Amino acid sequence: FRCANHPEARSDALTRVRQMNSDDLDAHIERLRKGNTLAENEVRALCEKAKEVLQEESNVQPVQAPVTVCGDIHGQFYDLAELFRIGGSCPDSNYLFMGDYVDRGYYSLETVTLLVALKVRYRNRITILRGNHESRQITQVYGFYDECLRKYGNANVWKFFTDTFDYLPMTAVVADRIFCLHGGLSPSIDTLGHGR
């Protein structure tokens, strides 16, 4: 048994990230679509891989049309499943999610884990933006932190996800014409260049 912060445990997690392939992701996605959670070490590896993917994206992320644009999910996993049923499953359809995947609902973990897994697997077909609930402070007040403690017995998974949230782009532009973001713009931003 090794503590998650032990150097060998961190090395093991990085090895899993490097070894994660499309078959692993497909198996994770299949489990997640059924409403199951991943093991803590699987979440850690997934979040590390997601950070690699997201680091390559712009803070003003270009998105191709046609695309299905989705607003706040707030842990409503079964509503997310219904969105995919109606709009088509990923990767058959392009999706842009505008933030607020966690808090308030009972299935924030299942919701955000599925979206992150889909992003890693189909990075060019799904875009996930950062909303105001993708922050450490807000998730400690509105439920995601407590849900992680309840379902995993510690805050490690919460930390993996909140670290990943730091890498999410803030805005997207669909077909070079439609500017999308979770909330309002700062009055000091007057061009897209300021957001990049």
Secondary structure by P-SEA (a helix, b strand, c coil): ccccccaaaaaaaaaaaaaccaaaaaaaaaaaaacccccaaaaaaaaaaaaaaaaaccccccccccbbbbcccccaaaaaaaaaaaacccccbbbbbccccccccccaaaaaaaaaaaaaaccccbbbbbcccccaaaaacccaaaaaaaacccaaaaaaaaaaaaaccccccccccccccccccccccccccccc
